């Protein structure tokens, strides 16, 4: 089942995708794709609905983030050994956890705004985990019970702000529009092995990232458990699980960063595709 949200920013409506790729409105069934809708009982109820019985959304509406703005947008750093190598960083012994500002949360095809004074704007395609029930001190054996599904994330990053401006990574990760999420959340029953998904990024039509979740240092099961021991995860929270190699930062000998007018297109196998144009803030 693929759940999504459509409409103007701040006024999105809940929906599901039918087998033909048409958007079917769920506004008469649930208030939004929020913590309530993502609970196991609600997902079971939604799975029992015949999409053909729902109103078809006509035209080509804006697609919003696939879930309501979460309590936490968690990111995992350097979670692919080959990405760590391209950046010159050691492979982490434990997951590197940071939080992306919720001001960054945006739709999968919304424009990405290059911040003022930005010189090193970069892309990062990531597998996103969507939490379905509160997770606090959960074991790895039980961590998947708290997962509702998966989505595509672009952890847009400003590398100078992140690494050269003194302090934590957050300054390079939290600008407006730096968190495209969606286009939809795919329930976990449709993703039998999240550790065997291809993921990729194109910039201006050129393939830049072409990886697989097989090479993640810490897998989904481990990450949900690990994060829950430090930060309580709530239904609707998103964990962006790290990016494979191929980011601008790793280019040799000279990185080529994003400029206004550039177009990013990225996806994760079975989870949909995002497209964003870079504009100057």
C-alpha positions in Angstrom: 0.0 0.0 0.0 1.3 3.4 -0.9 0.1 6.4 1.2 0.6 10.0 0.2 -0.5 13.6 0.7 -1.5 16.0 -2.1 -2.4 19.7 -2.3 -0.9 23.1 -1.5 1.8 23.3 1.1 0.1 23.4 4.5 -3.2 22.2 3.2 -2.4 18.7 2.0 -5.0 15.9 2.0 -4.4 12.2 2.6 -4.6 9.7 -0.2 -3.5 6.3 -1.4 -2.2 5.2 -4.8 -4.2 2.6 -6.7 -2.7 -0.1 -8.8 -2.8 2.1 -11.9 -0.9 4.9 -10.2 -4.0 7.1 -9.8 -4.4 9.1 -6.6 -7.4 8.2 -4.5 -8.5 10.6 -1.8 -8.7 9.3 1.8 -10.0 12.5 3.4 -13.3 10.8 4.2 -11.5 8.0 6.0 -8.6 9.5 7.9 -7.8 13.1 8.8 -4.2 12.9 7.4 -1.2 10.5 7.1 -0.4 11.1 10.7 0.4 9.0 13.8 -3.1 7.7 14.0 -3.3 6.6 10.4 0.1 4.9 10.7 -0.9 2.7 13.6 -1.0 -1.0 12.9 -4.8 -1.1 13.3 -5.3 1.9 11.0 -3.0 0.5 8.4 -4.9 -2.8 8.5 -8.2 -0.9 8.0 -6.8 1.1 5.1 -5.4 -2.0 3.4 -9.0 -3.4 3.4 -10.4 -0.6 1.4 -10.9 -1.0 -2.3 -9.1 2.0 -3.9 -11.8 2.1 -6.6 -14.3 3.0 -4.0 -12.5 6.2 -3.2 -12.7 9.5 -5.0 -10.2 9.8 -7.8 -8.0 12.9 -7.7 -7.9 14.4 -11.2 -5.2 16.5 -12.7 -1.6 16.8 -11.5 -1.7 18.1 -8.0 1.4 19.0 -5.9 2.6 16.0 -3.9 3.4 16.9 -0.3 5.6 15.1 2.2 4.2 11.6 2.6 3.6 12.1 6.3 2.5 15.0 8.5 5.4 17.0 9.8 6.9 14.6 12.4 8.1 15.1 15.9 11.6 14.0 14.9 13.4 13.8 11.6 16.4 11.7 12.4 19.4 11.3 10.1 22.2 8.8 10.2 25.7 10.0 9.0 28.3 8.0 7.2 26.2 4.8 7.2 27.7 3.4 3.9 31.3 2.3 4.2 32.0 3.4 0.6 30.5 6.9 1.2 32.7 7.3 4.4 35.7 6.4 2.2 34.9 9.0 -0.4 34.7 11.7 2.2 37.9 10.6 3.9 36.1 9.7 7.2 36.5 6.4 9.1 33.6 4.0 9.2 31.7 4.7 12.4 31.8 2.1 15.2 28.3 3.2 16.3 25.6 5.0 14.3 26.2 8.8 13.9 22.8 10.4 14.8 21.7 13.9 14.1 18.4 15.7 13.8 17.4 17.6 10.7 15.4 20.8 11.4 11.7 20.4 10.8 11.8 23.6 8.9 13.6 21.6 6.2 10.7 19.2 5.7 9.3 19.6 2.2 7.5 17.8 -0.6 9.4 15.4 -2.9 9.2 17.7 -6.0 9.3 21.1 -4.3 12.1 23.4 -5.3 15.3 23.3 -3.2 16.5 26.8 -2.2 20.2 27.3 -2.1 20.9 29.4 1.0 22.4 32.8 0.8 26.2 32.6 0.9 26.1 28.9 0.0 29.0 27.6 -2.1 28.8 23.8 -1.5 25.2 22.6 -2.0 25.1 18.8 -2.2 22.7 15.9 -2.7 22.1 12.7 -0.7 19.6 10.0 -1.7 18.5 8.0 1.3 16.1 5.2 2.4 13.7 6.7 4.9 12.1 4.7 7.7 8.6 5.8 8.8 7.8 4.9 12.4 4.3 3.5 13.1 4.2 3.2 16.9 6.2 4.8 19.8 9.6 3.2 20.1 11.5 3.7 23.4 14.4 1.4 24.4 13.3 -1.3 22.0 15.4 -4.3 21.2 16.6 -5.2 17.7 14.5 -8.3 17.9 11.4 -6.2 18.3 12.4 -3.0 16.4 10.6 -3.9 13.2 7.3 -4.0 15.1 7.6 -0.2 15.3 8.1 0.4 11.5 5.1 1.4 9.4 6.9 1.7 6.1 9.6 3.3 4.0 10.0 6.4 1.7 12.6 8.3 -0.3 14.5 11.1 1.4 17.0 13.6 0.0 19.3 14.8 2.8 20.2 18.0 1.1 23.4 19.4 2.6 25.5 22.5 2.5 29.0 21.2 3.1 30.8 24.4 4.0 28.1 25.1 6.6 28.3 21.5 7.8 32.0 21.1 8.2 33.8 24.5 8.0 31.7 26.9 10.0 32.4 25.7 13.5 30.1 23.4 15.4 27.8 20.4 14.6 26.5 19.2 11.2 23.1 20.8 11.8 24.0 24.1 10.2 24.5 22.3 6.9 21.5 20.1 7.1 18.5 22.2 8.3 17.9 25.0 5.9 14.4 25.5 4.4 13.6 22.8 1.7 16.6 20.6 2.7 14.3 17.6 3.6 12.3 16.4 0.5 10.4 13.4 1.7 8.2 11.1 -0.4 6.5 10.9 -2.9 4.7 8.2 -0.8 5.2 5.9 2.1 5.2 2.2 1.1 4.0 0.0 3.9 6.6 -2.5 5.1 4.7 -5.6 3.9 5.6 -4.4 0.3 9.3 -4.2 1.2 10.3 -7.7 2.4 14.0 -6.8 2.5 14.9 -3.2 3.1 18.6 -4.2 3.0 18.4 -5.1 -0.7 17.1 -1.9 -2.4 18.9 0.0 -5.2 19.0 3.8 -4.8 20.3 6.5 -7.1 20.6 10.2 -7.9 20.9 12.0 -11.2 21.9 15.6 -11.5 21.0 17.3 -14.8 20.4 13.9 -16.3 23.8 12.5 -15.3 23.9 9.5 -12.9 25.9 10.5 -9.8 24.8 8.0 -7.1 24.1 4.3 -7.9 24.2 2.3 -4.7 22.4 -0.4 -2.7 21.2 -0.6 0.9 23.1 -3.9 1.0 26.2 -1.8 1.8 24.7 0.0 4.8 27.0 -0.2 7.9 24.0 -0.4 10.2 20.7 -1.8 8.9 17.1 -0.8 9.5 16.6 -3.2 12.4 19.7 -1.9 14.2 19.0 1.8 13.6 15.4 1.8 14.9 16.6 0.0 18.1 19.7 2.2 18.5 18.0 5.5 18.1 15.2 4.5 20.4 17.7 4.3 23.3 18.6 8.0 22.9 15.5 9.6 21.4 11.9 8.4 21.8 10.5 7.8 18.3 6.9 8.7 17.7 4.5 7.5 15.1 5.1 9.5 11.9 8.8 10.1 12.7 11.3 9.6 9.9 14.8 8.1 10.0 16.9 8.9 7.0 19.4 6.1 7.0 22.5 7.5 5.2 23.6 7.8 1.6 25.7 5.7 -0.8 28.8 7.2 -2.6 28.5 9.6 -5.4 27.9 12.9 -3.6 29.5 16.1 -4.8 31.8 16.2 -1.8 33.5 13.0 -2.9 34.3 14.1 -6.4 38.0 14.0 -7.3 39.9 16.1 -7.9 37.4 19.0 -7.7 33.8 18.7 -6.4 31.1 20.2 -8.5 28.3 21.5 -6.3 24.7 22.4 -7.1 24.0 25.7 -8.7 20.6 27.5 -9.3 18.9 25.8 -12.3 20.3 22.4 -11.6 17.8 19.5 -11.4 18.1 16.6 -9.0 16.2 13.3 -9.7 16.5 10.5 -7.2 14.8 7.4 -6.2 14.8 4.2 -4.1 13.7 0.9 -5.7 10.0 0.4 -5.3 9.5 3.6 -3.3 9.1 6.2 -6.0 11.1 9.1 -7.6 11.7 12.7 -6.5 12.6 15.6 -8.7 13.8 19.0 -7.4 15.0 22.1 -9.1 17.6 24.3 -7.3 16.6 28.0 -6.9 18.5 30.8 -5.2 17.0 31.7 -1.8 
